[in-house]
Amino acid sequence: MMTAPATTATALGQTQFDSWESFHAYLNAYMAQTYQSFRIRTNNKVQERNRKIKKQNATAPLIPEEWIWYNKTLVCTHAGSYKTRGKGQRPRQEVRSPECCAQINACVRVVNGSTHDPVFALCVTTAKLQHNHPLTLSNYEQYSSVRTALAPSMVETVDVLR
């Protein structure tokens, strides 16, 4: 199998957000503009993060519960390795390029304020935007999340449940 040349996407224009909703709205527009598709691989709740802070008696401020999610890791839909599920009846079917390492990490952190009155924001901490497959409009239009008629909030819920 021949490996596609690496493609690096345009850098994120914004890396700090006041809510997860504004982050996802920006990310959806960014993905459409750059022909990328990311899905949520992992996420951690604020409750779990606060429980760890309390358990360790750390001095880090507790994150407000209204954030719900402490962090999320989003990976390219081409991430992971391909697992054949067939019995060889229909060989050579086109599949997505596996093992793409493109990834975006975002977490809630203190951006300003004192230790007694911290100001929190959602920050993109890592943006690895180098893909091992082409980023083209024709490929982008084939992603099910783009073709669906569901509302973006519904698609996000489905992504979380995967």
C-alpha positions as CSV (number, residue, x, y, z in Angstrom):
1,M,0.0,0.0,0.0
2,M,1.4,3.4,-1.0
3,T,1.5,6.1,1.7
4,A,-0.1,9.4,1.0
5,P,2.2,12.5,1.4
6,A,1.7,14.4,4.7
7,T,-0.6,17.4,4.6
8,T,-0.4,20.1,7.2
9,A,-3.6,22.1,7.8
10,T,-3.7,25.8,8.5
11,A,-3.1,26.7,12.2
12,L,-6.1,27.4,14.4
13,G,-6.8,31.1,14.4
14,Q,-8.2,31.1,18.0
15,T,-7.0,29.0,20.9
16,Q,-9.0,30.4,23.9
17,F,-12.8,30.2,24.3
18,D,-15.3,31.1,27.0
19,S,-17.3,27.9,26.7
20,W,-17.3,24.4,25.1
21,E,-20.2,25.5,22.9
22,S,-18.1,28.4,21.4
23,F,-15.1,26.0,21.0
24,H,-17.2,23.5,19.1
25,A,-18.9,26.2,16.9
26,Y,-15.4,27.5,16.0
27,L,-14.0,24.0,15.4
28,N,-16.9,23.1,13.1
29,A,-16.4,26.2,11.0
30,Y,-12.6,25.6,11.0
31,M,-13.1,22.0,9.9
32,A,-15.4,23.0,7.1
33,Q,-12.9,25.7,5.9
34,T,-9.8,23.3,6.0
35,Y,-11.6,20.1,5.0
36,Q,-10.7,18.3,8.2
37,S,-12.9,16.0,10.4
38,F,-12.2,15.4,14.0
39,R,-14.1,13.3,16.5
40,I,-13.9,13.2,20.3
41,R,-11.6,10.3,21.4
42,T,-11.6,11.0,25.2
43,N,-13.0,13.5,27.6
44,N,-12.9,14.0,31.4
45,K,-15.5,15.6,33.6
46,V,-14.9,18.5,35.9
47,Q,-16.2,16.5,38.8
48,E,-13.5,13.9,38.3
49,R,-10.8,16.5,38.0
50,N,-12.0,18.3,41.2
51,R,-12.1,15.0,43.1
52,K,-8.4,14.4,42.2
53,I,-7.4,17.9,43.3
54,K,-9.2,17.4,46.6
55,K,-7.7,13.9,47.1
56,Q,-4.2,15.2,46.6
57,N,-4.7,18.3,48.8
58,A,-3.4,20.3,45.8
59,T,-3.4,24.1,45.8
60,A,-4.9,24.2,42.3
61,P,-8.3,26.0,42.2
62,L,-11.3,23.8,41.7
63,I,-13.0,24.2,38.3
64,P,-16.6,25.5,38.4
65,E,-19.1,22.6,37.8
66,E,-20.9,24.5,35.0
67,W,-18.0,23.7,32.7
68,I,-19.1,20.0,32.9
69,W,-16.1,18.8,30.9
70,Y,-12.5,19.4,32.1
71,N,-10.7,18.3,28.9
72,K,-11.3,16.7,25.5
73,T,-9.0,15.0,23.0
74,L,-10.2,15.2,19.4
75,V,-8.5,13.0,16.8
76,C,-8.8,12.9,13.0
77,T,-11.5,10.5,11.8
78,H,-8.6,8.7,10.0
79,A,-6.9,8.0,13.4
80,G,-6.4,4.4,14.6
81,S,-5.6,1.3,12.7
82,Y,-7.9,-0.4,10.2
83,K,-9.5,-3.6,11.4
84,T,-10.9,-5.8,8.7
85,R,-14.3,-7.1,9.5
86,G,-15.1,-8.9,6.3
87,K,-14.6,-12.4,5.1
88,G,-12.9,-11.4,1.8
89,Q,-16.1,-11.5,-0.3
90,R,-15.7,-7.9,-1.5
91,P,-12.0,-7.3,-1.7
92,R,-10.3,-4.0,-2.3
93,Q,-13.0,-1.8,-1.0
94,E,-11.9,1.8,-0.4
95,V,-11.2,2.6,3.3
96,R,-9.9,5.6,5.1
97,S,-6.1,6.0,5.4
98,P,-5.4,4.6,8.9
99,E,-3.1,5.9,11.7
100,C,-3.4,9.6,11.1
101,C,-1.8,11.4,14.1
102,A,-3.6,14.8,13.8
103,Q,-5.0,15.7,17.2
104,I,-6.4,18.6,19.1
105,N,-6.4,18.8,22.9
106,A,-8.4,21.4,24.9
107,C,-8.8,21.9,28.6
108,V,-10.3,24.3,31.1
109,R,-7.6,26.2,32.9
110,V,-7.0,29.4,34.9
111,V,-6.1,32.3,32.6
112,N,-6.3,35.3,34.9
113,G,-7.2,36.4,38.4
114,S,-5.9,35.7,41.8
115,T,-5.7,32.3,43.5
116,H,-8.9,33.2,45.5
117,D,-10.8,34.5,42.5
118,P,-9.5,32.7,39.4
119,V,-10.8,33.3,35.9
120,F,-11.2,30.1,33.8
121,A,-11.2,29.7,30.0
122,L,-11.1,26.8,27.6
123,C,-7.7,26.6,26.0
124,V,-6.4,24.6,23.1
125,T,-3.2,23.0,24.6
126,T,-2.1,21.0,21.6
127,A,-2.9,21.2,17.9
128,K,-1.1,18.6,15.8
129,L,-2.5,19.4,12.4
130,Q,-0.3,17.2,10.2
131,H,-2.3,14.5,8.4
132,N,-1.1,11.5,6.5
133,H,-3.9,11.9,3.9
134,P,-5.0,14.7,1.5
135,L,-7.3,17.3,2.8
136,T,-9.6,17.8,-0.2
137,L,-13.2,19.0,-0.6
138,S,-14.2,15.7,-2.2
139,N,-12.9,13.7,0.7
140,Y,-14.4,16.1,3.2
141,E,-17.9,15.8,1.6
142,Q,-17.8,12.0,2.1
143,Y,-17.6,12.2,5.9
144,S,-20.9,11.1,7.5
145,S,-20.8,14.0,9.9
146,V,-20.8,16.5,7.0
147,R,-23.5,14.6,5.0
148,T,-25.9,14.2,7.9
149,A,-29.1,16.3,8.2
150,L,-28.9,16.3,12.0
151,A,-28.3,19.5,14.0
152,P,-24.6,20.0,15.0
153,S,-25.5,19.6,18.7
154,M,-27.1,16.2,18.0
155,V,-23.9,15.2,16.0
156,E,-21.8,16.2,19.0
157,T,-23.9,14.1,21.3
158,V,-23.6,11.1,19.1
159,D,-19.8,11.6,18.9
160,V,-19.6,11.7,22.7
161,L,-21.6,8.4,22.9
162,R,-19.3,6.6,20.4
